[in-house]
Amino acid sequence: MFTKLALLSAVVAVALSAPAGPVEPVPILKQTSDIQPDGSFQWNYESGDGTKQEQVGSVKAGPTPDESIASVQGSASWVDPEGNPHEVTYVADENGFQAQSADIPVPPEIPAQIARALAWIAAQPQTEPPKSS
């Protein structure tokens, strides 16, 4: 009995994992790319399913002559299977990666009582605990 159940489970798993059918390729409607010798670049594309991406990058002088800082700005937009539009804009530079979007969750504000308690704790002098001999 266990063997039949295991065999039936395996057949169902294989049947459900099979692809639903051929996936239609998404055409690229517009695409540009420009790469400069100084390290700066710009590219963008738009596909037939409404997906758009663009990115601009440059290289700036760093704090020392041997260092340089890459700076990249870009955006991406798409429509999900339910028809909802999404957009993300971002900057990546010496301050790290910073994305902005209505889709990125935002933590709730710290309650006033907790904020006051944290400020009070930070204002207290730090003392060493007594050492036991």
Phi, psi and omega per residue, in radians:
M1 nan -0.763 3.141
F2 -1.076 -0.670 -3.129
T3 -1.116 -0.740 3.139
K4 -1.138 -0.705 3.129
L5 -1.147 -0.724 3.113
A6 -1.132 -0.726 3.131
L7 -1.136 -0.766 3.117
L8 -1.097 -0.729 3.110
S9 -1.094 -0.711 3.129
A10 -1.137 -0.741 -3.139
V11 -1.127 -0.757 3.124
V12 -1.118 -0.727 3.136
A13 -1.094 -0.742 3.129
V14 -1.157 -0.733 -3.126
A15 -1.127 -0.706 -3.126
L16 -1.312 -0.409 -3.129
S17 -1.534 -0.128 3.136
A18 -1.177 2.549 3.119
P19 -1.079 2.569 -3.092
A20 -1.221 -0.365 -3.123
G21 2.698 -3.130 -3.116
P22 -1.145 2.439 3.120
V23 -1.665 2.240 -3.136
E24 -1.253 2.252 3.121
P25 -1.147 2.523 3.135
V26 -1.631 2.138 -3.114
P27 -1.315 2.595 3.018
I28 -1.591 2.054 -3.092
L29 -1.495 -0.609 -3.099
K30 -2.612 2.399 3.109
Q31 -2.670 2.266 3.056
T32 -2.357 2.681 3.120
S33 -2.672 2.318 3.131
D34 -2.438 1.989 -3.138
I35 -2.020 2.204 -3.086
Q36 -1.789 2.700 3.128
P37 -1.082 -0.437 -3.134
D38 -1.376 0.016 3.118
G39 1.733 -0.180 3.113
S40 -1.357 2.708 -3.123
F41 -2.688 2.878 3.059
Q42 -2.684 2.329 3.064
W43 -2.588 2.713 3.038
N44 -2.775 2.791 3.027
Y45 -2.684 2.779 3.052
E46 -2.403 2.278 -3.115
S47 -1.896 2.934 -3.084
G48 -1.158 -0.308 3.131
D49 -1.615 0.156 3.106
G50 1.633 -0.025 3.120
T51 -1.296 2.335 3.085
K52 -2.341 2.444 3.035
Q53 -2.471 2.546 3.033
E54 -2.598 2.652 -3.113
Q55 -2.670 2.424 3.098
V56 -2.245 2.306 -3.131
G57 -2.314 2.635 3.086
S58 -2.569 2.868 3.115
V59 -2.085 2.190 -3.141
K60 -1.920 2.767 3.079
A61 -1.173 2.446 -3.140
G62 -1.585 -3.003 -3.122
P63 -1.161 -0.416 3.077
T64 -2.178 2.808 -3.126
P65 -1.064 -0.446 -3.124
D66 -1.464 -0.163 -3.075
E67 -1.895 2.584 3.018
S68 -2.357 2.740 -3.097
I69 -2.113 2.149 3.079
A70 -1.487 2.428 3.099
S71 -2.273 2.212 -3.108
V72 -2.257 2.349 3.041
Q73 -2.207 2.504 3.139
G74 -2.879 3.091 3.080
S75 -2.653 2.735 3.079
A76 -2.483 2.423 3.065
S77 -2.437 2.580 -3.118
W78 -2.771 2.935 3.083
V79 -2.043 2.219 -3.117
D80 -1.351 2.982 -3.102
P81 -1.022 -0.400 3.113
E82 -1.494 -0.037 3.120
G83 1.597 0.159 -3.140
N84 -1.525 2.258 3.105
P85 -1.372 2.571 3.107
H86 -2.345 2.559 3.084
E87 -2.557 2.417 3.090
V88 -2.282 2.288 2.981
T89 -2.028 2.630 -3.065
Y90 -2.643 2.761 3.032
V91 -2.344 2.371 3.039
A92 -2.270 2.064 -3.119
D93 -2.656 -2.712 -3.109
E94 -1.110 -0.257 3.106
N95 -1.649 0.104 3.126
G96 1.681 -2.972 -3.137
F97 -1.596 2.207 -3.132
Q98 -2.274 1.918 -3.139
A99 -1.809 2.591 3.071
Q100 -2.309 2.317 3.128
S101 -2.959 2.627 3.027
A102 -1.196 -0.306 -3.123
D103 -1.474 -0.213 -3.124
I104 -1.476 2.159 -3.118
P105 -1.137 2.551 3.133
V106 -2.029 2.274 3.141
P107 -1.184 2.637 3.107
P108 -1.200 2.784 3.105
E109 -1.167 2.644 3.085
I110 -1.285 2.259 3.120
P111 -0.973 2.577 -3.057
A112 -1.003 -0.691 -3.117
Q113 -1.127 -0.711 3.137
I114 -1.220 -0.703 3.115
A115 -1.071 -0.731 3.101
R116 -1.113 -0.738 -3.139
A117 -1.110 -0.727 3.118
L118 -1.133 -0.699 3.106
A119 -1.130 -0.702 3.126
W120 -1.117 -0.769 3.131
I121 -1.077 -0.753 -3.127
A122 -1.145 -0.504 -3.113
A123 -1.408 -0.248 -3.106
Q124 -1.336 2.488 3.111
P125 -1.162 2.480 3.112
Q126 -1.483 2.167 3.137
T127 -2.084 2.607 3.089
E128 -1.365 2.403 3.062
P129 -1.190 2.596 3.134
P130 -1.089 2.435 3.137
K131 -1.515 2.320 3.092
S132 -1.578 2.460 -3.094
S133 -1.639 nan nan
